[in-house]
Amino acid sequence: MSRALLHLSLAVSMGVSAAAAKETRLLAFGDSLTSGWGLAARDAFPAQLERALHAAGRKDVRVIASGVVGDTSAGGRARLAWSLADRPDAAIVELGANDGLRGIDPSSTYDNLDAILTELKRREIPVLLAGMYAPPNLGREYGEAFDGIYPRLAERHGVSLYPFFLDGVAVEPHLNQPDGIHPNEKGVAVIVERILPYVMKTLP
């Protein structure tokens, strides 16, 4: 290889390495609310959040979509190591909605989320914990136990808390798909608008 070609090759390589080093990887770790069930990929939470972050000046951020339809906190705990293979710089943890829908013991949900946050802390990954509320049909006692999971975990691990992932969207028919559970494109846009300031503060 000639000296000129060698210099060019090194320059290109260094440029690629510099660009990669500047990228901030944000893991969107959750269930169907994160994955965008029933929506095109560009309308789902990860894609809309990434566009909002770029518009807000964080063009370095790439949102890694890691939502699994039907996932419970136990499912998230089981697949966490696999999801961390992309070496994220920060994470949004949105799990527990399916636990509530299935009436899973809140203590089990707490233990699973506690294990997830413990591992993220061990890896020094900043976290935004997205809270969820229990379905009202499960009664007051269950609701109080379930709803208290997220503030307790946020305090225990010293992480940021977004109290309710579906804030401004739940029970609003025009912001949800026909099932009344999953946000439509406009509903996701509301979620992104409201959670964006919390995400910005969580990013390194």
C-alpha positions as a printed NumPy array, in Angstrom:
array([[  0.   ,   0.   ,   0.   ],
       [  1.348,   3.435,  -0.904],
       [  2.049,   6.026,   1.801],
       [ -0.844,   8.2  ,   0.553],
       [ -3.318,   5.313,   0.625],
       [ -2.111,   4.298,   4.08 ],
       [ -2.688,   7.81 ,   5.406],
       [ -6.135,   7.917,   3.812],
       [ -7.043,   4.544,   5.304],
       [ -5.9  ,   5.642,   8.759],
       [ -7.816,   8.913,   8.496],
       [-11.035,   7.139,   7.538],
       [-10.569,   4.595,  10.299],
       [ -9.941,   7.292,  12.895],
       [-12.988,   9.22 ,  11.676],
       [-15.23 ,   6.185,  12.042],
       [-13.813,   5.459,  15.492],
       [-14.388,   9.055,  16.597],
       [-17.975,   8.991,  15.367],
       [-18.632,   5.72 ,  17.181],
       [-17.066,   7.089,  20.363],
       [-19.414,  10.092,  20.318],
       [-22.559,   7.971,  20.024],
       [-24.671,   7.706,  23.187],
       [-26.657,   4.483,  23.337],
       [-29.958,   4.633,  25.218],
       [-31.626,   1.299,  25.97 ],
       [-35.448,   1.349,  25.868],
       [-36.095,  -1.769,  27.931],
       [-39.702,  -2.775,  28.389],
       [-42.825,  -4.516,  27.142],
       [-45.335,  -3.856,  24.338],
       [-45.705,  -0.228,  25.425],
       [-42.045,   0.229,  24.595],
       [-41.953,  -2.002,  21.525],
       [-44.919,  -0.263,  19.908],
       [-47.424,  -3.085,  19.565],
       [-49.742,  -2.454,  16.617],
       [-47.614,   0.394,  15.247],
       [-45.112,   0.796,  12.447],
       [-41.537,   0.862,  13.735],
       [-41.154,   4.574,  12.943],
       [-44.214,   5.375,  15.084],
       [-43.171,   3.293,  18.095],
       [-41.727,   4.772,  21.285],
       [-38.016,   4.168,  20.527],
       [-38.144,   5.824,  17.1  ],
       [-40.268,   8.77 ,  18.209],
       [-38.065,   9.305,  21.261],
       [-34.908,   9.245,  19.173],
       [-36.312,  11.869,  16.794],
       [-37.374,  14.038,  19.732],
       [-33.908,  13.79 ,  21.288],
       [-32.287,  14.774,  17.998],
       [-34.662,  17.725,  17.674],
       [-33.754,  18.745,  21.235],
       [-30.077,  18.855,  20.328],
       [-28.969,  15.357,  21.35 ],
       [-28.144,  14.124,  17.86 ],
       [-25.554,  11.801,  19.387],
       [-28.206,   9.56 ,  20.939],
       [-29.254,   6.253,  19.404],
       [-32.228,   4.606,  21.077],
       [-31.917,   0.827,  21.227],
       [-35.352,  -0.787,  20.982],
       [-35.597,  -3.596,  23.534],
       [-39.299,  -4.011,  24.177],
       [-40.94 ,  -7.447,  24.097],
       [-44.691,  -7.877,  23.688],
       [-46.244,  -9.529,  26.741],
       [-43.084,  -9.283,  28.802],
       [-43.395,  -9.316,  32.576],
       [-40.816,  -8.108,  35.065],
       [-39.626, -11.729,  35.333],
       [-39.201, -11.928,  31.565],
       [-37.238,  -8.695,  31.558],
       [-35.009,  -9.946,  34.342],
       [-34.299, -13.147,  32.414],
       [-33.256, -11.362,  29.221],
       [-31.418,  -8.394,  30.716],
       [-27.913,  -9.734,  30.047],
       [-28.779, -10.276,  26.395],
       [-30.184,  -6.753,  26.095],
       [-27.021,  -5.283,  27.587],
       [-24.871,  -6.745,  24.819],
       [-25.139,  -3.385,  23.011],
       [-23.324,  -1.756,  25.961],
       [-25.83 ,   1.07 ,  26.559],
       [-24.759,   4.326,  28.179],
       [-28.174,   4.821,  29.82 ],
       [-31.45 ,   2.941,  30.123],
       [-35.183,   3.455,  30.435],
       [-36.803,   0.59 ,  32.346],
       [-40.53 ,   0.241,  31.591],
       [-41.834,  -3.039,  32.993],
       [-44.641,  -4.175,  35.263],
       [-47.787,  -3.396,  33.265],
       [-48.283,  -7.066,  32.397],
       [-47.606,  -8.051,  36.006],
       [-50.518,  -5.853,  37.034],
       [-52.805,  -7.139,  34.299],
       [-52.104, -10.699,  35.437],
       [-52.471,  -9.927,  39.128],
       [-48.921, -11.069,  39.904],
       [-47.861, -10.638,  43.514],
       [-46.381,  -7.104,  43.805],
       [-43.535,  -8.48 ,  45.92 ],
       [-42.422, -10.599,  42.953],
       [-42.571,  -7.59 ,  40.65 ],
       [-40.525,  -5.619,  43.165],
       [-37.881,  -8.35 ,  43.416],
       [-37.529,  -8.637,  39.647],
       [-37.216,  -4.901,  39.072],
       [-34.861,  -4.663,  42.029],
       [-32.589,  -7.261,  40.409],
       [-32.673,  -5.381,  37.088],
       [-31.787,  -2.062,  38.706],
       [-29.072,  -3.709,  40.797],
       [-27.372,  -5.057,  37.684],
       [-27.632,  -1.732,  35.861],
       [-26.144,   0.019,  38.87 ],
       [-23.324,  -2.518,  38.989],
       [-22.524,  -1.622,  35.404],
       [-22.768,   2.105,  36.228],
       [-25.576,   2.658,  33.73 ],
       [-27.832,   5.639,  34.584],
       [-31.51 ,   4.64 ,  34.706],
       [-34.865,   6.3  ,  34.249],
       [-37.478,   4.077,  35.887],
       [-40.916,   4.394,  34.284],
       [-43.7  ,   3.678,  36.739],
       [-47.04 ,   1.992,  36.183],
       [-50.35 ,   1.916,  38.068],
       [-52.308,  -1.235,  38.9  ],
       [-55.622,  -1.88 ,  37.138],
       [-58.415,  -0.552,  39.381],
       [-60.381,  -3.805,  39.233],
       [-57.804,  -5.575,  41.42 ],
       [-58.834,  -3.672,  44.529],
       [-57.355,  -1.011,  46.764],
       [-54.993,  -3.255,  48.723],
       [-53.379,  -4.667,  45.587],
       [-53.269,  -1.218,  43.989],
       [-51.489,   0.371,  46.932],
       [-48.913,  -2.421,  47.059],
       [-48.304,  -2.341,  43.319],
       [-48.246,   1.44 ,  42.89 ],
       [-45.726,   1.762,  45.705],
       [-43.177,  -0.452,  43.946],
       [-41.717,   2.241,  41.752],
       [-41.15 ,   5.061,  44.274],
       [-39.587,   2.555,  46.673],
       [-37.219,   1.232,  44.017],
       [-36.277,   4.706,  42.786],
       [-35.367,   5.735,  46.322],
       [-33.532,   2.489,  47.071],
       [-31.358,   2.686,  43.95 ],
       [-31.096,   6.447,  43.622],
       [-32.492,   6.487,  40.087],
       [-34.788,   8.953,  38.354],
       [-38.491,   8.129,  38.366],
       [-41.104,   8.968,  35.76 ],
       [-44.172,   8.186,  37.869],
       [-46.557,   6.88 ,  35.186],
       [-45.468,   5.892,  31.69 ],
       [-48.981,   6.384,  30.274],
       [-49.486,   9.8  ,  31.869],
       [-51.863,  11.873,  29.742],
       [-52.665,   8.886,  27.519],
       [-54.417,   6.269,  29.664],
       [-58.23 ,   6.195,  29.295],
       [-58.087,   8.732,  26.459],
       [-59.811,   6.954,  23.529],
       [-58.377,   9.207,  20.82 ],
       [-54.816,   8.447,  22.006],
       [-55.199,   4.676,  22.173],
       [-55.711,   1.785,  19.808],
       [-59.089,  -0.01 ,  19.801],
       [-57.992,  -2.309,  22.661],
       [-57.896,   0.701,  24.971],
       [-54.518,  -0.386,  26.337],
       [-51.864,   0.362,  23.744],
       [-51.214,   3.946,  22.624],
       [-51.624,   4.865,  18.984],
       [-49.127,   7.047,  17.128],
       [-50.535,  10.226,  18.683],
       [-50.54 ,   8.653,  22.122],
       [-46.877,   7.728,  21.814],
       [-46.129,  11.309,  20.796],
       [-47.735,  12.513,  24.045],
       [-45.672,  10.025,  26.068],
       [-42.484,  11.16 ,  24.353],
       [-43.264,  14.839,  24.889],
       [-43.881,  14.33 ,  28.599],
       [-41.027,  11.95 ,  29.336],
       [-38.415,  13.805,  27.253],
       [-37.22 ,  16.177,  30.018],
       [-36.665,  13.197,  32.33 ],
       [-34.723,  11.372,  29.619],
       [-32.555,  14.415,  28.936],
       [-31.592,  14.615,  32.616],
       [-30.777,  10.894,  32.717],
       [-28.466,  10.87 ,  29.694],
       [-24.749,  11.102,  30.453]])
